[in-house]
Amino acid sequence: MSIRVILYYTTLFLAIAAGSSAAAAFEKIVSVSPYMKSCWRLQLTALFQFIPGFFECFNNWQESKQMIIRFWPVSRISGICLAALFCLWCVSLNLTSVSHSLLFLSASPLVIVAIFFFKCEKISVFEILGVAVGFLGLSVCIFESKGSESSSWYGDALAFGCAIALAIYILINKTVMTSEAPLWTYLAIVNLQAAIISYICALISGDEPIAGIQWIYTDDWLMAMYLGLIPGALGNAAFTHLIKHIPALVISVFMNFQPLIGSFIGWCVGIEGIPSIYTWMGGIIVIIGNTIVSISSARNRKTDKRQLLKGKNELAMPLVDFKSIKV
């Protein structure tokens, strides 16, 4: 394994650890609604990303402008998915435990394979098996409708909605970021659009208009800044950059560390109890299912690559053996 690959996976783990800490940070903000929490996180993330994005566009304005115009429709869909992800997640944290919320959020590999299935793309029997095992694990978690963790099935359902939004977001960004689109500028635009959508949802839910910048003069400013910079600007940029070098399904499977890390952080700061037996059992089954999906997908990619190379070699072979021709 090369040093570059080790660096990619180390960065992925650090990004996942940063993202896992977001649940505890959201729970520490109590002055506004869940939708406004989402708005704060997204607007600050966009702010931090616009700074390097400005220099990114300044150095090559014409090319950056063309790429922004080209991917503008895609960025709107990505912004809607990102807003849905954080709004649903913040609401789910109020209705279920941190471990359940992160566990259902980590089910995005199952959703990705399901999307491939409905799009009639090539998937293996083992990928289908992994999806079935994963959904079995999620079903086990739902057995604990209300327990010592203060979890609920409707909170879990909202967290699974986050997984759907995340899966679509990953697939969309896979298409965009394999191109030469400006990374920071694209992410800033997506986060800004998501922040606007979250702000509208917050106003509908009853928040005051001034609450959009309330983080500046409340005790929650430190948590808001942390959410915008560490899990937001740096974590989001790391994930989107790594999509160029690590398969989307592998990234999703590595996110299985989030329930473990997030629950541990929540326990350390006093907002999370010890998970129940249903959570442990269901979590292990989900991780097994996601791992089956990851391994099967990796093998399929290698097989397809070999077949592609074999086809190219066959096309490159001469149709006539000139050595056998006698003059």
C-alpha positions, 0 to 999 in steps of 0.5 A, a space after each residue: 500500500 502506497 503512502 498516498 493511499 495511507 494518507 487518503 484513508 487517514 484523512 477519511 478517518 479524521 473526517 469521519 471523526 470530525 463528522 461524528 462529533 457534530 451530533 454532540 455539538 448540535 445537542 449542546 445548542 439549545 437556544 433555537 429550533 433544529 432547523 435553525 441549528 442546520 441553518 447556522 451550521 450550513 451558513 458558517 460552513 459556506 462562509 469558511 469555504 467562500 474564503 479559499 473559493 475566492 482565491 480559487 476563482 481569482 486565479 482562474 476566473 474564466 474557467 471557474 465561471 464556466 464550471 460554475 454555470 455548467 454545474 449550477 443545476 446539479 448544485 441546486 439538487 445537491 443543496 436540497 439534499 444537504 438541507 434535507 440531510 441536516 434538517 432531518 438529522 437535527 430533528 431526529 436528534 431531538 426524537 431519538 438517541 445519538 447512537 440510533 441517529 448516527 446508526 440509521 444515518 450510516 445506512 447510506 451504502 444500503 440506499 446507494 445499492 438500492 438506487 443502483 438496483 432501481 436504475 437497473 445498474 449491474 449489482 451482484 448477489 452479494 450486494 443484494 445480500 448485504 442490503 438485506 442483512 443491513 435492513 435486518 439490523 435496522 429492523 432490530 434497532 426499531 424494536 427499542 421504540 422507547 427505552 433507556 436511550 430515549 429512542 423512538 421509531 419516528 426519530 429513527 425514520 427521520 434519521 433514515 431519511 438522512 441516509 437517503 439524502 446523503 446517498 443522493 448527495 454522494 452520488 451527485 458529488 461523485 459526478 461533479 468532483 470527477 471533473 475539474 470543478 473548483 472544489 471550494 467554490 462548488 461546496 460554498 455554493 451548495 452549502 449556501 443554498 442549503 442554508 437558505 432552505 434551512 432558514 426558510 424551514 426555520 421561519 416556517 417552524 416559528 423562529 424569529 427572522 433575526 435568529 439567522 445570525 443569533 449565534 453571534 451574540 449568544 452562548 452558542 457561538 462557540 459550538 456554531 463556529 465549531 460546527 461550521 469549521 471542523 465538521 463543516 468546511 474541513 470535513 465536507 471538503 475532505 469527503 468531497 475531495 476523497 470521492 475522487 480517489 476512494 469509491 463512494 460505497 467505500 466512503 459510506 462503509 467507513 462511515 460505520 465508525 460514526 455511531 461508535 465514535 459519536 456515541 462515545 463523544 456523546 457519553 463523554 460530554 454527558 448527552 448519551 447513555 450506554 446503548 441497549 442490547 438492541 442497539 448493539 445487536 442491530 448495529 453489528 448486523 448493519 455493519 456486517 451488511 455494509 461490509 458485505 456491500 463494500 467488499 462485493 462492490 470492490 470485487 465487481 469494480 476489479 472484475 469490470 476493470 479486468 474485462 475492460 482491459 481485456 477488451 482493449 487488448 483484444 481490440 489492439 491485437 492484429 486481425 492478421 498474423 503477418 508472420 504466417 504470410 509467405 511471399 
